Amino acid sequence: MNPGGAVGPSDTSAASPAAAAAAAKKKNSKKPKYSRFTQQELPACKPILSHGWVITAFVSIGVIFIPIGLASLFASEQVVEIKHRYDKDCIPSTYSNDALAYIQSNTTNKTCIRSLTVPKKMKSPIYVYYQLDNFYQNHRRYFKSRSDDQLRSKAYEFDTEDCDPESTSAGGPIVPCGLIAWSLFNDTYGLSLQNKVLEISKKDIAWKSDQQHKFGSDVYPKNFQSSGLIGGAKLNDSIPLSEQVDLIVWMRTAALPTFRKLYGKIEVDLEANQSISVVIQNNYNTYSFGGKKTLVLSTTSWIGGKNDFLGIAYLTVGGLSLLMAITFALLYVTMPRPLGDPSFLTWSTTPAGQSN
């Protein structure tokens, strides 16, 4: 033992391995550096959800949502809509059992005349849509079969690697290429009222952003629908893609198998009980996959077209919120209980009513 408590050589040698081990352990430790942020000790708002706050919140939601739901339902009811499915009605009786042969034949007459009755006064503009059912534009292979660069600029005319099987023809690259453009809807509608033609305007039916930024003014159709298998409508080779509004509308693919696309607009009012004659060129093949075709004429309101779901959803949420508020209020009145006292928690050792 060293006098005066001095540390001798043996003590130093014994302490050094322990200190080194402690330092190595500390260096390899995965324990995060202490801070108030990592330990979640920052000041925070921790509200207590008392009965008053809960009831007030539910009442507020109900008071806000129910008027919005009523207004949405009222606006939807003001929309006048005419729907007419024609894919079956436009099949001649001689082809009633073989609709596919009828639509694929080049010799059959595809003209079909139908009559529509206006149920209530329809104020302009009246939007004309075609609706397709059981058509999956969201199928991955179909959705990816296009070339956005080719649509945007003439410099990318040969960029067709994603467009198979409609990428090239004997004359060179197909513009626009891909299955989406190839399957362009090609039924046409001619409307007349009291032997006067109702003009269907194509003005502003496509998004301006699409016309200006996604479809080039220097890109013209080339070798389109030139192969033996024709998928849909043909395009005018003298009109740039930025002005081919029917193509632009079609190329904005739908997320669901039942969808509507804007065909045009009628700029005159239609009175109740008027009869509209519709001449349909029934060209588009939906018979091979069990699809449906529907002609839709519709007005709009501040929420858009006819859609009862939005109003019903708001009313449902608002009604449930008021029901919950009433339920909690009755429970509080009939079976009141004070807010919890932390001193009664199982880990607390301090008796109730006494300070630590």
C-alpha positions, 0 to 999 in steps of 0.5 A: 500500500502506497503511503498518502493514497498515491496510485501505484503502477499496479493500480494504473495498469489495472484501471487502464483496461477497464477505462479502455473497455468503457470508452469502446463500449460508449463509442459503439453504443447506439444510444442517441445523443440526448436532446429534448427533441429526441426525448420528446420533452419539448413544450407541447399542447396536451388538451384534455378532451372533456365532455364539453369539447367533444360535444361542441366539436360534433355539433360544429361538424353537424351544423357545418356539414348538413347545410352543405349537403342540402345545398349540394343535393339541391344543386344536383336536383337542378341538373337536367340529364338525358341518358340514352343507351343505343348500342343494342337499339342500333343493331338491325334485327338481322344481326341481333344474334351476331352484333360483332359481325355487324360492327366489323363489316364494311358493307352494313349501314351504321346509321341509326336514328333515335328520338329523345324527349326533353323532360324539363327546360335545359338552359345552355350550355348543354353538354353532350357526352358519350359514355362507355361501360366496361372499357378499362382505359386504366389497364397498364399496357393500354395506359402506357402505350403512348409517347408524350414526347412525340405528341409534344414536338415534331423533333420526337417523331421517331420516339415510338419505343413505348407504343407497340404494337401501334408504333410503326408502319410500312411508311415510317413511324405512326403519329400519334402512336400507341393503343390509346390514339389507335382506339379513338372513339369514332361514333358521331352524333347529329342532332336536330329539333323541329327539322332544324339542325342543332349545332354541336360546338367543339369549342373549349371541350379540351383543356387549354393546358393540354392544347398548349403544353402536351400537344404540339402545334407542329405535330401532324398525323402521319401513317395513322390508321394506315394498317389493315386493322383499324381501331377507331377514328381517323384524323385529318392530316392537315390539322395539327394535334393541338387542334384535334380536340376529340383526340385530346379529350380521348387521350386523357384516360379515365381511372374507372371502367365506366366513364364519360367524355365530352363530345361537344356543347349545344349553345341554345336552350331546350324547352320541356317536352321537345323532341330531339332527333338524333342521327347516330353513326354507330361505328365504335366496336364495344361488342367484342368485349361486352361494352355499352355505349350511351349518349348523354345530354346534361346541364351543369350547376355550381357543383358540376354535373348531376351527382347526388353522392356528394350531398348524401355524404355530407348529410350522412357525416353531419347527421352522425355527428349530431347523433353522437353529440346528442348521445354524449350529452344524454350520457353526461346528464344521466351518468355524470362522472368527474374528470380523472384524478391522476392520484388514482393511477396504479403507479401513483403512491400518493393517496388521493387528496394529499400532495407529494 
